[in-house]
Structure formats: C-alpha cells, structure tokens
Amino acid sequence: MDIDVIQPRSPDYLPEVLKKVLYRPVVETEKGREYVPLPFHKFDRLEELRQQGDLAVFLLDCCDRSSVSAPSPVDIAILQNEAVQLQKAFSAPVQGNAVDNFVEALKAYDKMYRPEEHYGRSIAIVQSSGTGKSRLMKEVGTKFPAIVVCFRNSDTPTEGWPPRDKPVQDFLLDEKQEEGIMAEAIVAVFLGALMYTMADNVSQKAPGTPISSWLDQFDLGPSYDYQHPTPTRRHQTFESVIVRARQLLQDNFRTVRYSEEAWSHQDRWLSEVYGCLCAPAVQYLSDIVTQRPCHTVLIGFDECLFLNSKRPAVSDSEPRREMSLIAVQRLITAAHNYPTLSFTMWYTFLDTNPSVFSLVPPKGPLAPSGRISSGMFRLLPPWPFMSFNQLAPREPSATPNAALNISRSKSYGRPLWATLSENAVLTAAKRKLISAHEFNPSNVNHVFAAFAQRICLELGEGEAATRITVESVRSHMRILLGVASRHFVVTSAPSEPMLSLAAATWLNKSPGTISAAVNTLATQLILTGLAMDRGVQGGLVAQLLLTLARDQATKDNTGKISFIEGTPAGALRVPPITLRNLLVELRGDNRNSTYQNLLQVAGKKWVNFTHFFQLKNTITMLKSDVLRTAWERGCALQCHHNQDVVDLIIPTYSGKLDANWDNKKFAGKRPKDEVVMFMDLGTDAQFQGSSSMSQYSHQAAVPPSRDSIWGGYVADEPKRWCINIRGHDKDSYHIISHHEKLLPQVVEHNLVYTHQWLETFADNFVEEIDALHLD
C-alpha cells in the first residue's frame, strides 16, 4: 500500500468521515477550500494496523489527530499546571529500589556482553507508560554521568514527561542532509558533539562536586513553560550541541560520506565513521573523568521508536539517509573497536513497545546488515523492572470513608497517578488506558484493555494473541514482566485503582457502550479462544456477572452510572454501594422470605470493589489488614486455582463509614456471619422437590466427612446466609437480561458440560484413565 495516496490533494470526493480523520478542519481561503493533511502515526503503529487486515480500521486510525484543535485559554492553563506538577514530581527524590537494581544489573549485563555476539552495549528499557522509565534514567545520573534524549510528537504535557528535546529531534530527523550523508553519520556527529559537551560540563566542576551536578546544564530547571520551552537551560544546551554537530559534520564531510565502495565494506565504513566522529570525543571525556569517581557513562534515547517515524526499521537492508533506530544501533556496534580504560559506555533505548521485532530487526533476508543476517548479533535481555506501588500509603486510612478518596486511590500502582491532581487523574487514566480520545467498544484492543483492568482476564497463545499482548503494553498500560522470545511476552494487569475506575467509566459511558463492549469481549475474545479464564473454571464468568451487577448498582436517581462523587469537604471519592443493591442487580428481587431477610441484612453491609485481584497463595483465614487493604484498593479477590471451597471473596463492611475502623465489622474472614453464594453455572436441573433454579437458607456449614478437609472450617460453624443458584440465563441472573444474547454463550464456552447428567459419565471416564488412582 502506498500511504501517500491515502491523502489526495483534493479530497472533495472522499466521504465526510474520511475527511475528518485524514485532514485538519477545512479552511476557506480566497482560492477555495484548503485541506491540510494530518500527520501519520509512527511506522510501527501503522504496521500494527496493517496486520489487523481491516482496511477501514487502518484508514480511520492511521493519522495522529492529537493536534486537530488548538487548546483554549482554559486548556492552556490546565496544561501548564499539569506541566509544573509533572516537573515537580520528576525532580522529587525517587522512592523504591529500581535505581539500585538497575545499577547492580549493569554488572551482570557487562559480564554477559560479547562484542562478537551482541548488538552493541545497549539495553532496551521497556515498560508501559507512567511506570518511571524516564525517572529511572534521570536518577541513574546521580550514580554516574547519564544523558537521556527524549523524542515526542509535541511539547504538550499529555504526550508524556519529560518533554521532547526538539533541537535533537529536528536534527536527527532532518530530511535535507547532503547527498551521501547517511543516518549513521548523523548519529555519529550528534553523539560526538554530545560527548564533547558532556566533557566540557564535567571539566568545569570543582573536585568533590556531586556526580548529580556534573551535567546540570542538561537539567530542565524548576519551572517549565510548555508553550515556550526554548528559554530552558536544557534546550539551550542541546542547541549548542547541534551547532557543534553541524560543524563536526562539515569538518569531516569527505571522510564520512557514504559511497558505493563503502557498501561492500559496511563494517569498515561504520568503524571509520565512529572512529572519526565519536572516538575522539569519548577519549576527551575519558581524560576528563579519569581523576574522578566514574566507572560508567550512559546515553539514552527515550521514546526511541520515534526514530523510526520516517522509515520502518525492517526495510533498512542498507544504510539510508532517513533516520531509524537501526541506524543508531549500527553505529554503536562499532564502539567496541575503540575501548576506553576509565569507564564503560552504555546506551539505553526506552520505549513502551515490548516487541523485540521493533527493537531489533529479524535475522534473515530482511535483516539490515550482513552480520545480522548471518546471525552474529542479538539483543541483550530487555530491562522491564521498574518500581511499583512505591508511593502507596504506609499507614491505613483513618476511616473506611477516607479510604475511598481519590487522593488515596491515586497513590497505588505506577507513580504517574500520584503526580496528578484529584481533578486531573481520572481524565489522564482514561486517556492512557486506551491511547485515544474516545473508547471504541468494537475495538478488540480497547475492550481487552478495559476488561483486563477489572476481571482476571488473560490472553492465550498464538500470533493474534501476541499482537494484542504487545499492543496492550505499548498503548494500554499493561505491565511487562518479561520477553521470553521474539514471539512470546509475559504481561500482567496488577491492581491499579485509577485504571480500574478509568475502565469502568469508559465501559459505562452509555448503555450502548457496555452492550457493544460485552459483545466484542464475547465474540472476538472469549468465543474465539483469544482470552482465557485465569482462575477456576467458570470464575471468569462469575467475575463478569458480579462486575456488571456492581456497575448497575452504582446508578443514581437519574439512571446515570458514575464512579466518582464529591464529598462535603470538597474532595473526590469512589461511592460505595450496599450488598443489597449488588444482589438485587445480580439476582433480582426474588420474593422468597429467606432471601428478603437476607436483603435486609445486606442493606447494612457496604461493598466497594471496582476490580478483581488474583491471590497468589491458597488461604484458610484472611486477616483484617488484608481485607482493609482490599477495601482501600477497591478490589475483590479471585482465589488461587488450587484453593479449596472458596473461589471469589468480596469484602464487606457493616460499620459506620465515617467512624474509625472496626475490624469486627469486616466480612470476608472466618468465622463470620457471611453471605455465601453458590454459582452452579453448568447445572440446568431444578432443585429436587421444587420447580426453582434457586435455593436460599440461613444455616451453619457442614464440613465434609473425610480425613483431609479445608483448614478454614472451625469446630463450631456459625450460621451463614446461603444463595444457591443453578443455570446461566436471565431467570437465574437478572443481570443477564441486559446481555441475553451473549452471556449464556460465554458461560457455555467456559464449561466442559452444560448438562449435569453428563458429569457422572465424565467423572467415571476420568477415573478409568487415571493410571495410579492416587487419593
């Protein structure tokens, strides 16, 4: 596909919807209508869209529409305040152990590195947005000299933090370089000029100056005006670096010019380019720091895949004039020919994309150089390990109500949320979760991102699942745990209250939104086998039903679903619901007398979950502090898949929300006057002696009579309320009436047998094929 033909100069014949997504708002001039094309997304994003195989989706999403409308004065003030807050947080003392871990890991990387095997002394720092990658690199600069260049689409704070280094970005991506000057040479003159400038900065510092101040000319400064970034010290320093780079290129033009002769000796040409433009600067820097406590120097590229914005890396079969990430990597592979004795030079590449394919092109026919094609180079393992929950409150909240405040909720998870104000954090979380201005309930990536933040949803194996997994880290805030191979990444969606609230808000934007989202979840993720149940059989469906019921129970008197409300004190909080309202939305208002008595009791119990969290161990008793933490995070619990008796736990609190915590008011620990629900989704038979698919009771549990039983039982079991429900249609669960065409299919897809009479035969067959018959 030739992408240039997508935006014709005279698009009057195009449908209106394409005009809106491919062009800026039309401007009427004396010459007629003027159409200004919108910029395309980066090539890696376009390639992902192309691989989806849907031309309509490609056309609708191929352009970056973030700059379509100019911000109003109010918007400018809000963005400026956000910039100030982000810079304040970016400059604050770092918490957590991520910095020490990375510095320690460099020793292991150094032992692992082999110049004949690895793709330069480079490490990919890969993790989803807001986890502190840039902050990690800044703090590393307190241990040894480190400069990280940042690339972004604009200076708007919503693009991310820190802001882009525009002088460097413009220089590296300049398409007007002279004939024969390849991207590798441009990288070399930049790195050479940068290291000369770093050396000058260090040489001006008195002995004993802290390492964190050696390169303070590259600091952004305490205040930052995102509309006028040029006065900052960092911007001016990088401008001087680029002036130096241009002079360096001019002085060495003939030496570094690429020719047909160089094509047949690429390795030698790259070595000569590095030796001419970088090696003297490295030696100068080495001479300066020899008498100082410095063992490592680091240069990084933040949002590094931006370097591929002119041409995708996989098409670079030889050096090109257009900048690319592979050009940078090619250049630094030549560094091993020019070692330094006083320090080790490392390069880091920061991005949210966990795809190894994006970080280094594949070996084989499409490989970008002969050495890579022959299989000689490979990446060092990526580094995804950021600190997490490091800003979570150390002390419990004073009251159950205080735990619901957004000011507390935003402290959990990645550090980004804590840097934002109460009024701004949900908007930011919504934007970050889907990487778009609006939630599309028909978009598989949007729907998976939203539901995975609320229920224990995992993706299976295969190419399609891998694409969604990679995209979920790159654009939808999923946490990367590791890259096992080029086609297998390990990810997780940990408990993050702000993302759960963002997902809940998007999903319930309108009745049509949640219906369409459930349809996409069912038909394109679960029924196709892309998404799997992470817990016990049927657990995914149970979580989904409870979550949908919880959302419906949040409706106010006008029928609007809202997950944040104001308090009399002017704060924002997550409104709790009663267990009664949850049960009525889930089960309906059955007139059974025992059930009605239960609802009376449930009306005094508060529920507060917005998402499910899976326990990593089996349990017998839950301590009060565990239940309180679950309440404060807004999470219900999915038990370990080996757990006996219990599958899901929803903590409830029956005390006054404005009073101090009373551990006796928690339900969820044993023994207690609990509400127990048996969701027998796979049984289609009515209870014996009745015409009902449900049964209610208030009685004590009877432990099974066998030698080994669950340790959670007590000698004198108290009475507990029991709801026993069979089936999986709207008669069994009122909430299914909102999604009657889809949820029964989802239930049946996750069950081995949907008819109880088959289970006896299945059990007997399993017994027969059990060779050892171990009890």
Residue pairs with C-beta under 8 A, 6 or more apart in sequence:
1 50
3 40
3 46
3 62
6 22
6 59
6 62
7 22
7 23
7 37
7 38
8 14
9 35
10 35
11 18
11 19
11 22
11 23
11 35
12 33
14 22
17 60
18 59
19 26
19 35
21 38
21 59
21 60
21 61
21 63
21 65
22 37
22 38
22 59
22 62
22 63
23 35
23 36
23 37
23 38
24 35
24 36
24 37
24 38
24 68
25 68
25 69
26 33
26 34
26 35
27 33
27 34
27 36
28 34
37 63
38 63
38 64
38 65
38 68
39 63
39 64
39 153
40 46
40 62
40 63
40 64
41 49
41 61
41 62
41 63
41 64
42 305
42 306
42 308
42 309
43 308
43 309
43 310
43 311
43 312
44 305
44 308
44 312
44 353
44 355
44 358
46 58
46 62
47 312
48 467
48 470
48 471
49 57
49 58
49 61
49 62
50 58
51 467
52 58
52 467
64 153
65 437
66 153
66 154
66 156
66 158
66 159
67 153
67 154
71 79
76 227
78 424
79 156
79 157
79 158
79 226
80 225
80 226
80 227
81 421
82 157
82 158
82 420
82 424
83 157
83 161
83 163
83 224
83 225
83 226
84 223
84 224
85 419
85 420
85 421
86 157
86 161
86 419
87 161
87 162
87 220
87 222
87 223
87 224
88 419
89 415
89 418
89 419
90 134
90 135
90 138
90 161
90 162
90 220
90 419
91 222
94 132
94 135
94 136
94 139
95 387
95 390
95 391
95 415
96 132
96 387
96 388
96 390
97 387
98 132
98 136
98 385
98 386
98 387
98 390
99 136
99 139
99 140
99 142
99 143
101 385
102 136
102 140
102 383
102 385
103 140
103 143
105 383
105 385
106 296
106 346
109 123
109 346
109 380
110 344
112 118
112 380
112 381
113 121
113 380
115 333
115 336
116 376
117 376
117 377
117 378
118 377
118 378
118 379
118 380
119 329
119 333
119 360
119 372
119 377
119 378
119 379
119 380
120 329
120 332
120 333
120 335
120 336
120 347
121 332
121 335
121 336
121 344
121 345
121 346
121 347
122 329
122 332
122 346
122 347
122 348
122 349
122 379
122 380
123 346
123 347
123 348
123 349
123 380
123 382
123 383
124 348
124 349
124 350
124 351
124 359
124 379
124 380
124 382
124 383
125 133
125 136
125 137
125 300
125 348
125 349
125 350
125 351
125 382
125 383
125 384
126 350
126 351
126 352
126 353
126 354
126 359
126 382
126 383
126 384
126 473
126 480
126 483
127 133
127 352
127 384
127 386
127 473
127 479
127 480
128 352
128 414
128 473
128 474
128 476
128 477
128 478
128 479
128 480
129 160
129 352
129 416
129 432
129 477
130 414
130 415
130 416
130 417
130 432
130 477
131 386
131 388
131 414
131 415
131 416
131 479
132 386
132 387
132 414
132 415
132 416
133 302
133 350
133 386
134 148
134 150
134 160
134 161
134 162
134 302
134 350
135 415
136 386
137 146
137 148
137 298
137 300
137 302
137 348
137 350
138 146
138 148
138 162
140 146
140 298
141 147
141 211
141 212
141 215
141 298
142 210
142 211
142 212
143 211
143 296
144 211
144 294
144 295
144 296
144 297
144 298
144 343
145 198
145 202
145 211
145 214
145 215
145 289
145 294
145 297
145 298
146 215
146 297
146 298
146 299
146 300
147 194
147 198
147 215
147 218
147 298
147 299
147 300
148 298
148 299
148 300
148 301
148 302
148 348
148 350
149 165
149 168
149 238
149 299
149 300
149 301
149 302
150 162
150 163
150 164
150 165
150 302
150 303
151 164
151 165
151 168
151 169
151 301
151 302
151 303
151 304
151 306
151 307
152 159
152 160
152 163
152 164
152 169
152 303
152 306
153 159
153 164
153 306
154 164
155 163
155 164
155 166
155 226
155 227
155 229
156 226
157 163
157 226
158 428
158 431
160 303
162 220
162 302
163 220
163 224
163 226
163 229
165 234
165 235
165 238
166 229
166 235
167 235
167 238
167 239
167 241
167 242
168 190
168 238
168 241
168 242
169 306
171 186
171 190
171 242
171 245
171 246
172 186
172 187
172 190
172 307
172 323
173 307
173 309
173 310
173 323
174 186
175 310
175 321
175 322
177 186
177 321
178 253
180 257
180 258
180 259
181 249
181 253
181 256
181 257
181 258
181 321
182 258
182 319
182 320
182 321
182 327
183 319
183 320
183 321
183 322
183 323
183 324
183 327
184 270
184 273
184 319
184 327
184 330
184 331
185 249
185 256
185 257
185 258
185 273
185 277
186 249
186 323
186 327
187 323
187 327
187 328
187 331
188 256
188 273
188 274
188 276
188 277
188 278
188 331
189 245
189 246
189 248
189 249
189 252
189 256
189 277
190 241
190 242
190 245
191 277
191 278
191 281
191 299
191 331
192 245
192 248
192 277
192 278
192 280
192 281
193 241
193 242
193 244
193 245
193 248
193 281
194 241
194 245
194 281
194 299
195 278
195 281
195 282
195 284
195 285
195 299
196 244
196 281
196 284
196 285
197 217
197 237
197 240
197 241
197 244
198 215
198 285
198 297
199 281
199 284
199 285
199 287
199 288
199 289
201 214
201 215
201 216
201 217
201 218
202 214
202 215
202 285
202 288
202 289
202 292
203 288
205 213
205 214
207 291
207 292
211 293
211 294
217 233
217 234
217 237
218 233
218 234
218 237
218 238
219 233
219 234
220 232
220 233
220 234
221 232
221 233
221 234
224 232
225 231
229 235
230 236
248 277
249 256
252 276
252 277
255 272
255 273
255 276
256 272
256 273
256 276
256 277
258 269
258 319
262 268
262 269
263 318
266 318
266 319
266 369
266 370
267 334
267 371
270 330
270 331
270 333
270 334
271 334
271 337
273 331
273 334
274 331
274 334
274 335
274 337
274 338
275 334
275 337
275 338
278 331
278 335
278 338
279 338
282 335
282 338
282 340
282 345
283 340
285 297
286 340
286 341
286 342
286 343
287 342
289 297
289 342
289 343
290 342
294 342
294 343
295 343
295 344
296 343
296 344
296 345
296 346
297 343
297 344
297 345
297 346
298 345
298 346
298 347
298 348
299 345
299 346
299 347
299 348
300 347
300 348
300 349
300 350
301 307
301 328
301 347
301 348
301 349
301 350
302 350
303 350
303 351
304 325
304 328
304 349
304 350
304 351
305 325
305 351
305 353
305 358
307 323
307 324
307 325
307 327
307 328
308 324
308 325
308 358
310 322
310 323
310 324
311 320
311 322
311 323
311 324
312 324
313 324
313 325
313 326
313 358
313 361
313 368
314 357
314 361
314 362
314 366
314 368
315 366
316 324
316 326
316 327
316 361
316 368
317 366
317 367
317 368
318 368
318 369
319 327
319 330
320 327
325 349
325 359
326 360
326 361
326 368
328 347
329 360
330 368
330 369
332 347
333 377
335 345
349 359
351 358
351 359
351 474
352 473
352 474
352 475
353 359
353 470
353 473
353 474
354 382
354 384
354 469
354 470
354 473
354 474
354 480
354 483
354 489
354 491
355 470
355 474
355 489
356 379
356 382
356 483
356 485
356 486
357 486
359 379
359 382
360 377
360 378
360 379
361 367
361 368
361 372
362 486
363 372
363 373
363 374
363 375
364 373
365 373
367 373
371 377
381 483
382 483
384 479
384 480
384 481
384 482
384 483
386 414
387 415
388 413
388 414
388 479
388 494
389 412
389 413
390 415
391 411
391 415
391 418
392 411
392 412
393 408
393 411
393 632
396 403
396 625
396 628
396 632
396 661
397 403
397 405
397 408
397 632
397 661
398 660
398 661
399 657
399 658
399 659
399 660
399 661
400 606
400 631
400 653
400 655
400 657
400 661
401 573
401 657
401 658
402 408
403 608
403 628
403 631
403 632
404 573
404 574
404 575
404 576
404 608
404 657
405 567
405 571
405 572
405 573
406 422
406 425
406 426
406 564
406 571
406 572
406 573
406 574
407 422
407 571
407 572
408 632
409 497
409 498
409 501
409 574
409 633
409 634
410 417
410 418
410 420
410 422
410 425
410 497
410 498
411 417
411 418
412 495
412 496
412 497
412 498
412 633
413 494
413 495
413 496
413 497
413 498
413 499
414 477
414 496
416 428
416 432
417 425
417 428
417 429
417 496
417 498
420 428
422 571
422 572
423 572
425 498
426 498
426 501
426 502
426 505
426 564
429 498
429 499
429 501
429 502
430 439
430 502
430 505
430 506
431 437
432 477
432 499
432 502
433 449
433 450
433 453
433 476
433 477
433 499
433 502
433 503
433 506
434 440
434 445
434 446
434 449
434 450
434 475
434 476
434 506
435 475
435 476
436 446
439 446
439 450
439 506
439 507
439 509
439 513
440 446
441 447
441 507
441 512
441 513
441 514
441 515
441 516
441 517
441 519
441 520
442 516
442 520
443 520
444 468
444 520
444 524
444 525
444 530
445 468
445 471
445 472
445 475
445 476
446 476
446 506
447 517
447 520
447 521
447 524
447 525
448 457
448 459
448 468
448 472
448 476
448 521
448 525
448 531
449 472
449 476
449 477
449 478
449 503
450 503
450 506
450 507
450 517
451 457
451 503
451 507
451 517
451 521
451 544
452 458
452 472
452 478
452 493
453 477
453 493
453 496
453 499
453 500
453 502
453 503
453 611
454 500
454 503
454 504
454 507
454 547
454 610
454 611
454 612
455 540
455 543
455 544
455 547
455 611
455 612
456 533
456 534
456 535
456 539
456 540
456 543
456 612
456 613
456 614
456 638
457 493
457 525
457 531
457 532
457 534
457 540
458 531
458 532
458 533
458 534
459 465
459 468
459 469
459 530
459 531
459 532
460 529
460 530
460 531
460 532
461 488
462 530
463 487
464 530
465 530
466 487
466 488
466 489
468 530
469 478
469 489
469 491
470 489
472 478
472 491
473 479
473 480
473 489
473 491
477 496
477 499
478 491
478 492
478 493
479 491
479 492
479 493
479 494
480 489
480 490
480 491
481 490
481 491
481 492
482 489
482 490
483 489
483 490
484 490
493 499
494 613
495 611
495 613
495 633
495 635
497 574
497 610
497 611
497 633
497 634
497 635
500 610
500 611
500 634
500 635
501 563
501 564
501 574
501 610
501 634
503 611
504 551
504 563
504 610
505 563
506 513
507 513
507 514
507 517
507 551
508 514
508 551
508 554
508 561
508 563
511 738
514 548
514 551
514 738
515 738
515 739
518 548
518 739
518 742
518 743
519 742
521 531
521 544
521 746
522 742
522 743
522 745
522 746
523 742
524 530
525 531
526 540
526 746
526 749
526 750
527 745
527 746
527 749
532 540
533 539
533 540
533 541
533 750
534 540
534 614
534 638
535 543
535 614
535 638
535 639
535 641
535 647
536 639
536 641
536 643
536 647
537 750
537 751
537 752
538 679
538 681
538 682
538 747
538 750
538 751
539 638
539 647
539 648
540 750
541 681
541 728
541 743
541 746
541 747
541 750
542 647
542 648
542 679
542 681
543 612
543 636
543 638
543 648
544 743
544 746
545 586
545 679
545 733
545 735
545 736
545 743
546 582
546 586
546 636
546 648
546 650
547 611
547 612
548 735
548 738
548 739
549 582
549 585
549 586
549 735
550 577
550 582
550 585
550 607
550 609
550 610
551 561
552 561
552 585
552 735
552 738
553 577
553 578
553 581
553 582
553 584
553 585
554 561
554 562
554 563
554 575
554 577
555 561
556 562
562 575
563 574
563 575
563 610
564 572
564 573
564 574
564 575
565 572
565 573
565 574
565 575
566 572
566 573
567 573
574 608
574 610
574 634
576 606
576 607
576 608
576 657
577 606
577 607
577 608
578 602
578 603
578 604
578 605
578 606
578 607
579 602
579 603
579 605
579 606
579 607
579 652
579 675
580 599
580 600
580 602
580 603
580 605
582 602
582 607
583 598
583 599
583 602
583 723
584 599
584 734
585 734
585 735
586 733
586 734
586 735
587 595
587 694
587 723
587 725
587 733
587 734
588 733
588 734
589 599
590 596
590 694
590 696
592 694
592 696
594 696
594 697
594 698
595 696
595 723
597 698
598 675
598 696
598 698
598 721
598 723
601 673
601 675
601 721
602 675
604 654
605 652
605 653
605 654
605 667
605 675
606 652
606 653
606 654
606 657
607 650
607 651
607 652
608 631
608 634
608 651
608 653
609 630
609 634
609 635
609 636
609 650
609 651
610 634
610 635
611 634
611 635
611 636
612 635
612 636
612 637
612 638
612 648
613 630
613 633
613 635
613 636
613 637
613 638
614 637
614 638
614 639
614 640
615 637
615 638
615 639
615 640
615 643
616 640
617 640
618 639
618 640
618 642
618 643
618 644
619 639
619 640
619 643
619 646
619 712
620 670
620 710
620 711
620 712
621 669
621 670
621 712
622 649
622 668
622 669
622 670
623 669
624 663
624 666
624 669
627 651
627 666
627 668
627 669
628 661
628 663
628 666
630 636
630 637
630 651
630 668
631 651
631 653
636 648
636 649
636 650
636 651
637 648
637 649
637 650
637 651
638 647
638 648
639 646
639 647
639 648
639 649
644 709
644 710
644 712
645 710
645 712
646 712
649 668
650 668
651 666
651 667
651 668
652 666
652 667
652 668
652 675
653 665
653 666
653 667
654 665
654 667
655 661
655 662
655 665
666 672
667 673
667 674
667 675
668 674
670 712
670 714
671 714
671 716
671 717
671 718
672 718
672 720
673 718
673 719
673 720
673 721
674 720
674 721
675 720
675 721
675 723
676 701
676 720
676 721
676 722
676 723
677 722
677 723
677 724
677 725
678 722
678 723
678 724
678 725
679 725
680 724
680 725
680 726
680 727
681 727
681 728
681 747
681 751
682 728
682 747
682 751
682 752
682 753
682 754
682 756
682 759
683 726
683 727
683 756
684 726
684 727
684 754
684 755
684 756
685 726
685 756
686 692
686 693
686 726
687 693
687 694
687 695
687 724
687 726
693 725
693 726
693 727
693 731
693 732
694 723
694 724
694 725
694 726
694 732
695 722
695 723
695 724
696 721
696 722
696 723
696 724
697 721
697 722
697 724
698 719
698 720
698 721
698 722
699 719
699 720
699 722
700 717
700 718
700 719
700 720
701 713
701 717
701 720
702 717
703 709
703 710
703 713
703 717
725 732
725 733
726 732
728 736
728 743
728 744
728 747
728 748
729 736
729 740
729 744
730 736
730 737
730 740
736 743
736 744
747 754
748 754
752 762
753 759
753 762
767 773
